[in-house]
Amino acid sequence: MERLQKVIATSGLTSRRKAEDLIKAGRVKVNNVIVRELGTKVTSKDIIKVDDKELIKEKKVYYLLNKPRGIITSVSDDKERKTVVDLIPCNERIYPVGRLDYDTTGVLILTNDGDFANILMHPSSEVEKVYIVKVKGIIDKDAINTLKNGVIIDGKMTKQAKIKLRKKDYKTNTSMLTVTIHEGRNHQVKKMFESVGYKVLKLKREREFIFDLKGLKSGEYRTLTPKEVAIVYSLKTK
């Protein structure tokens, strides 16, 4: 059973907040009975009508995008810049799971399945995220060890991370590293490196949980397989 306002929202008709307004206004019926109480629970067998029109449940869809640089991780943008949603033509109202910065590239999941998104983002799932990071300067061992053990960003210590040095380029005065974390804090990787004195020049999410960029060029996407969706849902039972 699910809350009525959630079912209305996930159908793609409107947002959850507006669905609540519709219920309170007496514009929603369940099995031809007007329902005004928020939190009313319904099943898949119940017939839901909004303004006497039967609600058609939106098909759940799941996409993996190789996000390019210069694209906003949002459903819309008030400056009319291109968003990640613009890159995937579909009839469903999809949204990104988490976010990548404007200048960050790589793995990004988009869906209209709220439960699926919440599982991936919830801290208890401890989803592994792998980034390729290019920083200005030749990074030293002390900085790498500090990052591994955790640093304070925004007043809170980060969890232990895996840091692997990939390359030191003395000609360009840059370093390339692989960073693996299990958190999803705002601008986390950039802030981690800033805390030890290194500016991130390029950032790419190479993998999130079981999802990687294999076969996807920048800007390309694919649908997730039923097996992949099931694996994500299996995290909920752990």
N, C-alpha and C positions, 0 to 999 in steps of 0.2 A: 504494500500500500504506500501511496505517496501523497504528499500534501497537494491540495487542489491548485493552489497558486503556482506551485512548481510545475505541475503537469501542463498548465496553460502556458507558462513561460517557455518550457522546453519544446512545446509544439511549434514555436517560432512566431506565434501570434503577437506577442508583446513581451515586455520585461516582467520580472516577478513583481516589482513594485506596482506597476500599472495593473497587473493581474489582480493584486490585492484590492486596488481601487475598484475594479470591475465587480469583484465579489461583494464588497461593502455597499456598492451601489445597487445590488440586486439584479445585476445583468447576467449572472451565471446560474445555470440550472444543472443539476445532477439528476439524471433519470426523471427529467421534467419537473423537478422540484427546485424552486429557487433556494440557493444557499448563500447566506450572508456571513457565515462564521469562518473567520480565517483559521487555517490549520485543519479544516475538514479533510479527511483522508479518503482517497478514491482508489479503485483498482482498475485494471485494464478492461474489465467487463462493464464498467460504468459508462453511461452515455453522458458526455459533457457538452453543454451548449452555451455559447456566448452570444447574447443578443439573438437568441433562438436559431443560431446557426451551429450545426454540430461541429465540434472540434476535431480536426484531423491531425493525428499525431505526426510530427515531423520524423522522417527517417534519420536514424543516427548515422553520421558520417565521420570519418577519421582520415586525416591527411598528414603526411610528413613532407615538410618543405625545406629545401636548402635555401635559407634566407640570404639574399644578397645585401651588400652594403647600401646605405642610403634609402632604406625602406623602413617605415614606421611599424612597430609591432603593436598594432591597434586595429579596432574594427573600423574606425573613421578618424579623420584628422581635421581640426578646425582651420588649418592652414592649407587644406586641400592637397597635401602631399600624398604620394602613393603609399598604401598600407599593405601589409602581408595578405590581407583578405582579398585585395584587388588582384593578387597573383593566382588565385584559385577560383575559376569560374564554377559556381554550383548554385543550385536553387535553395539550399539550406542556409540558415543564418549561422555561420561558423564564427569562431573566435579563437585567438591564440591561447595556448596553455602556457602560462608564464610569459616572460618577455625576453627579448634580446634588444640591446641598444641599437640606435640608428646606424651606428658604424660597425656593429658586430654582425658576423655572418654565421651560417651553419644550421644545425638541427633545430627545427621548431615544429611542434605538433599543433594542429588546428582541428577543432571538432565542434559539435553542437551538443555533446554529451557531458553534462555537468558533473555527473558522478565519476566518469572516466578522468576528467580534468582534475578533480579534487584528489583522486587517488595519486596521480602523478605528482601533484604539487605538495601534498601533505608531508610534513616533516617525518612522520612515523614510517613512511614508505622508504625513506633513506635512498631515494633514487640517485644513482651515480651519474654525474655529469663530467664529461671530459672536454677540456679546452686546449687549443693550441694558442700560445701567447707569445707575442713578440714585444720585447721591452727595449727602451732606450738605455744603453749602457751595458757593460760587461758585468753580469751578475756574479756575486761571490757566494761561496759555500755557506757563510754565516746567514746571509739573507735567505737562501734556500731552506736551510734548517729551521729558521724562524718561521717561515711560511708553513712548513710541514707541521710544526707543533701548534700553530694557531697564533693569530694576531688580533688585536683589538680594533674593530671598525665600528663606528657609530655607537661606541660605548659598550660593545659586547664582543667577547672572544669568539673567534671562528673555531670550528671543529678542526681536528687534524685533517691535513690534506696530503695527497700524493703529489710530489713535485719531481719532474724528471727534466734535466737539462738536455736539450736536443742539439743546440749549436751555439757557439760564440763566434760572432763575426767582428773581428777587430777593425776591418776596413770601414764598415758602416757603424761601428760602435753600437751593436745591438746583440741581444741574446734571444734565443728561441727556446721555449719550454713547453712541456705538457703538464697540465694541472688537472687533477681529479678531485672533485669535491662532492659532498652529499647535501649541500644546503642550496638555497636559492634566494639569498638576500640581495637587495637592490644594489646593482653595480658591484657585486661582491669581489669578483676577480680583479677588477681595476683598483678597487680600494685596498685589497690585500697587498698588491705590489706597490701602491703609493705609500703604504704604511712602512715599507722597508726601503723607500727612496727610489723606486723605479717607475717610470711612466709607461703605461701600456700603449703601444703604437698600433697593434693589430690584435684582434681577438676573434677566434672562431670556435664555435661549439661543435666538436667533432662527433660527439656521441652523447645521448641522453638515455639512460637505462639500456634497453636493447636496440635502440634506434640510432642508426648511423647514416652516413651520406653516400653509402655505396650505390653507384649507378646514377646519382643525381648531380647534375651540373648546377651551378649557381642559378637560382630562380626557378629550378624545376621542382616538381612535387610528385608524390605517388600516394595512393590510398593504402591504408594499413590493412593487413590481412586479418581475417577472423581470429587466427591463432595469436597474432600479436595483441589484438584487443583483449583476448582471454587472458594472456599472460599479465597484462596490466591489472585486470580485475582480480587476478590471483593474489596480488599484493594486499588486497583488502582483507584477506583471510589470515594473513600472517600476524 
